[in-house]
Amino acid sequence: MKALRGFSFFILMFCLCSVEATASNFSGYMVGDYYYIISDPKKDNEGENAFRFRRIYLTSDWNKGEKFSSRLRFEARDAGWGKSEKMEPFVKHAYLRWRDIFSGADLYLGLSGTPTWSLSEKIWGYRSVEKTILDLNKIGSSADLGLRVKGTLGGLTYNFMLGNGAGQKSEGDQQKKLYSSFSHSLGKSLNAEIYFDYNEVSENVTERTGKVFFGYSQAESRGGIEAFSRVNGNGNKDETISGTSVFWSQNLNKTGTGFLRWDALWNNGKDMTDHLLIVGYDKKVGPGVHMIPNFRFSDRESEEKSKVSPYVTAYYKF
């Protein structure tokens, strides 16, 4: 019954959007895969395998004249191994965009994307395979409820955002989170970005994140390196989580692309270092349809055994 109510709400909202929109456009994509855990330090997980939907998007974009546009996006995904919950849609984005609120800048009001990893995710290009290193390790959120200004000044693109800091969840403290990023294109193929955010969770608890990103993007190949540091302040004791991600993809023929990625994560509070290696091949089998076999190898320095998992990922865009 709960799932039925969620689905009914999902359909109702999109019907309302289609009635209200003067120039609407519906789009979306589905990402699913089959995976098998060959080996794992947690022996109970060895042999785990499943078909699953990791992400389903349904998006409605519409324009209200030259100055205003809006987006309503729903997401649904598999709850995970061993969970009995059915997939239920939730609001991913819901915002109004006010173009040229002042020279060279747009204002976003509502639940919109944060600048935390939007550029690196775009150049990585394989969110269908895996999240970027900050997203994967829960260093921030891809969306937040608040106000965001995005604009250009000369060759510099800037983002400032003031949000709840709770992502799609309800606010739970009196403070707000401040986001900022500055990026610059170096020629036609190179991008550089610096990013910083600050979140005061309570009087003695703060979160401070800084990162740098360098990306390369052309028609035949893409690559990047991303490095970040998050300081979780709690009175006199700080926990620092740092990470580096390096990735590259190369077109091998008209319909095939090979890619690889290596992540390293350090946590001084838990005295641990994690590594992740992803190797894969993207085969375009039809318009907007991709089959992506890939392997994941991950390990922790304190453990003798690595986690090895083959995946076959299917991506369909409409």
TIKEKOL-75874 format. One line per field, with one value per residue (C-alpha): residue in one letter; x negated, y negated, z. Coordinates in steps of 0.2 Angstrom, whole numbers, always signed. Layout:
N
r: (A / ...)
u: (X / ...)
v: (Y / ...)
w: (Z / ...)
***
This chain:
318
r: (M / K / A / L / R / G / F / S / F / F / I / L / M / F / C / L / C / S / V / E / A / T / A / S / N / F / S / G / Y / M / V / G / D / Y / Y / Y / I / I / S / D / P / K / K / D / N / E / G / E / N / A / F / R / F / R / R / I / Y / L / T / S / D / W / N / K / G / E / K / F / S / S / R / L / R / F / E / A / R / D / A / G / W / G / K / S / E / K / M / E / P / F / V / K / H / A / Y / L / R / W / R / D / I / F / S / G / A / D / L / Y / L / G / L / S / G / T / P / T / W / S / L / S / E / K / I / W / G / Y / R / S / V / E / K / T / I / L / D / L / N / K / I / G / S / S / A / D / L / G / L / R / V / K / G / T / L / G / G / L / T / Y / N / F / M / L / G / N / G / A / G / Q / K / S / E / G / D / Q / Q / K / K / L / Y / S / S / F / S / H / S / L / G / K / S / L / N / A / E / I / Y / F / D / Y / N / E / V / S / E / N / V / T / E / R / T / G / K / V / F / F / G / Y / S / Q / A / E / S / R / G / G / I / E / A / F / S / R / V / N / G / N / G / N / K / D / E / T / I / S / G / T / S / V / F / W / S / Q / N / L / N / K / T / G / T / G / F / L / R / W / D / A / L / W / N / N / G / K / D / M / T / D / H / L / L / I / V / G / Y / D / K / K / V / G / P / G / V / H / M / I / P / N / F / R / F / S / D / R / E / S / E / E / K / S / K / V / S / P / Y / V / T / A / Y / Y / K / F)
u: (+0 / -14 / -23 / -6 / -4 / -22 / -19 / -2 / -10 / -24 / -12 / -1 / -15 / -21 / -3 / -2 / -18 / -13 / +3 / -6 / -21 / -21 / -35 / -39 / -52 / -52 / -68 / -77 / -88 / -89 / -105 / -105 / -117 / -122 / -136 / -145 / -156 / -170 / -180 / -178 / -187 / -170 / -168 / -149 / -148 / -157 / -145 / -133 / -126 / -110 / -101 / -97 / -92 / -104 / -96 / -80 / -78 / -62 / -64 / -52 / -60 / -50 / -52 / -41 / -47 / -65 / -69 / -62 / -63 / -61 / -65 / -56 / -66 / -61 / -73 / -71 / -84 / -86 / -87 / -101 / -106 / -95 / -83 / -64 / -59 / -52 / -58 / -49 / -52 / -58 / -61 / -79 / -77 / -64 / -69 / -65 / -79 / -79 / -91 / -102 / -96 / -111 / -124 / -131 / -123 / -108 / -98 / -92 / -78 / -73 / -81 / -95 / -112 / -127 / -144 / -153 / -156 / -146 / -161 / -171 / -156 / -153 / -171 / -172 / -157 / -153 / -141 / -132 / -147 / -152 / -150 / -165 / -176 / -167 / -150 / -155 / -162 / -148 / -158 / -143 / -127 / -123 / -108 / -103 / -88 / -92 / -98 / -112 / -120 / -130 / -138 / -153 / -165 / -178 / -184 / -179 / -164 / -158 / -145 / -139 / -126 / -117 / -108 / -101 / -116 / -104 / -102 / -85 / -81 / -72 / -83 / -88 / -99 / -98 / -114 / -116 / -129 / -139 / -146 / -158 / -167 / -178 / -182 / -192 / -194 / -212 / -209 / -196 / -200 / -207 / -198 / -204 / -193 / -194 / -180 / -177 / -162 / -158 / -144 / -142 / -131 / -131 / -141 / -156 / -153 / -159 / -163 / -175 / -179 / -192 / -196 / -205 / -201 / -210 / -201 / -204 / -190 / -190 / -179 / -191 / -197 / -193 / -203 / -205 / -213 / -203 / -210 / -200 / -202 / -187 / -190 / -176 / -178 / -172 / -178 / -197 / -197 / -197 / -195 / -203 / -197 / -208 / -207 / -213 / -205 / -213 / -203 / -205 / -194 / -198 / -188 / -194 / -182 / -166 / -155 / -168 / -177 / -189 / -191 / -200 / -200 / -210 / -205 / -214 / -206 / -215 / -206 / -217 / -203 / -201 / -220 / -215 / -219 / -207 / -210 / -198 / -202 / -189 / -192 / -179 / -173 / -158 / -150 / -136 / -124 / -110 / -104 / -106 / -109 / -126 / -132 / -147 / -156 / -168 / -178 / -180 / -195 / -196 / -206 / -211 / -229 / -224 / -216 / -225 / -211 / -204 / -186 / -184 / -168 / -164 / -149 / -139 / -130 / -116 / -113 / -98 / -94 / -78)
v: (+0 / -12 / -8 / -11 / -28 / -33 / -28 / -37 / -53 / -51 / -50 / -64 / -76 / -73 / -75 / -91 / -97 / -92 / -103 / -118 / -118 / -129 / -121 / -104 / -91 / -74 / -64 / -51 / -36 / -19 / -11 / +7 / +21 / +39 / +41 / +55 / +54 / +66 / +62 / +51 / +49 / +51 / +69 / +69 / +57 / +69 / +76 / +62 / +58 / +49 / +40 / +23 / +5 / -7 / -22 / -27 / -46 / -54 / -72 / -86 / -103 / -117 / -136 / -151 / -164 / -170 / -173 / -158 / -139 / -125 / -106 / -93 / -76 / -60 / -46 / -28 / -14 / +3 / +3 / +15 / +33 / +41 / +26 / +30 / +13 / +10 / -4 / -21 / -37 / -53 / -71 / -73 / -90 / -104 / -121 / -137 / -145 / -164 / -168 / -184 / -190 / -201 / -201 / -184 / -175 / -164 / -161 / -144 / -143 / -126 / -109 / -110 / -102 / -108 / -112 / -99 / -86 / -92 / -96 / -81 / -69 / -77 / -74 / -57 / -53 / -36 / -39 / -24 / -14 / -22 / -39 / -51 / -49 / -62 / -56 / -38 / -42 / -53 / -69 / -81 / -79 / -81 / -92 / -103 / -114 / -133 / -147 / -145 / -158 / -152 / -164 / -168 / -183 / -184 / -166 / -161 / -151 / -153 / -145 / -151 / -141 / -143 / -127 / -117 / -105 / -90 / -85 / -79 / -76 / -89 / -102 / -96 / -111 / -130 / -132 / -133 / -126 / -137 / -131 / -139 / -134 / -143 / -134 / -140 / -133 / -132 / -131 / -120 / -104 / -108 / -113 / -118 / -120 / -124 / -121 / -124 / -122 / -125 / -117 / -121 / -107 / -113 / -124 / -112 / -102 / -108 / -101 / -109 / -103 / -109 / -101 / -104 / -96 / -96 / -89 / -85 / -82 / -80 / -70 / -54 / -54 / -61 / -61 / -70 / -70 / -76 / -78 / -83 / -85 / -85 / -91 / -85 / -96 / -90 / -101 / -99 / -83 / -84 / -70 / -72 / -62 / -65 / -57 / -57 / -50 / -48 / -42 / -41 / -35 / -32 / -29 / -13 / -13 / -21 / -11 / -6 / -15 / -9 / -17 / -15 / -24 / -23 / -30 / -31 / -37 / -41 / -43 / -48 / -46 / -27 / -25 / -17 / -18 / -12 / -9 / -6 / -1 / -1 / +6 / +7 / +6 / -4 / +3 / -7 / +5 / -7 / -25 / -29 / -11 / -5 / +11 / +9 / +24 / +18 / +25 / +18 / +21 / +14 / +16 / +9 / +9 / +18 / +32 / +46 / +50 / +39 / +37 / +42 / +40 / +41 / +31 / +30 / +13 / +8 / -11 / -17 / -35 / -42)
w: (+0 / +4 / -12 / -21 / -13 / -18 / -36 / -37 / -30 / -43 / -58 / -51 / -50 / -67 / -74 / -65 / -72 / -90 / -88 / -81 / -92 / -107 / -115 / -106 / -109 / -101 / -100 / -89 / -88 / -80 / -73 / -68 / -66 / -61 / -49 / -40 / -25 / -29 / -13 / +2 / +19 / +26 / +22 / +24 / +9 / -3 / -16 / -14 / -31 / -38 / -52 / -46 / -52 / -44 / -51 / -61 / -65 / -72 / -76 / -81 / -87 / -93 / -98 / -92 / -104 / -107 / -88 / -79 / -81 / -68 / -65 / -56 / -55 / -46 / -42 / -37 / -33 / -25 / -6 / -7 / -3 / +11 / +12 / +10 / +5 / -12 / -23 / -20 / -29 / -20 / -25 / -31 / -38 / -37 / -41 / -51 / -61 / -63 / -78 / -78 / -61 / -63 / -77 / -81 / -66 / -63 / -47 / -42 / -28 / -21 / -21 / -34 / -37 / -26 / -34 / -23 / -37 / -52 / -63 / -59 / -61 / -78 / -84 / -76 / -87 / -78 / -64 / -71 / -65 / -49 / -39 / -38 / -23 / -13 / -17 / -14 / +3 / +8 / +9 / +5 / -5 / -23 / -20 / -6 / -2 / -2 / -14 / -27 / -38 / -53 / -65 / -76 / -74 / -88 / -90 / -72 / -67 / -49 / -38 / -21 / -12 / +5 / +10 / +24 / +23 / +24 / +6 / +2 / +20 / +32 / +41 / +59 / +65 / +66 / +56 / +37 / +25 / +14 / -3 / -15 / -31 / -44 / -60 / -76 / -93 / -99 / -118 / -125 / -116 / -99 / -83 / -66 / -50 / -32 / -20 / -2 / +10 / +28 / +39 / +57 / +63 / +81 / +93 / +94 / +78 / +61 / +44 / +33 / +15 / +2 / -14 / -31 / -47 / -64 / -79 / -97 / -110 / -128 / -140 / -140 / -122 / -104 / -88 / -72 / -54 / -39 / -21 / -6 / +13 / +25 / +43 / +55 / +71 / +87 / +101 / +104 / +93 / +74 / +62 / +45 / +29 / +14 / -3 / -21 / -37 / -54 / -69 / -88 / -102 / -121 / -136 / -144 / -159 / -164 / -151 / -138 / -124 / -111 / -94 / -77 / -61 / -45 / -28 / -12 / +5 / +21 / +38 / +53 / +65 / +61 / +56 / +40 / +21 / +8 / -11 / -25 / -43 / -57 / -75 / -88 / -106 / -112 / -127 / -136 / -142 / -148 / -147 / -129 / -124 / -116 / -109 / -98 / -90 / -77 / -62 / -45 / -34 / -16 / -1 / +16 / +22 / +39 / +29 / +21 / +8 / -6 / -12 / -30 / -39 / -58 / -64 / -80 / -80 / -92 / -95 / -105 / -108 / -115)
***
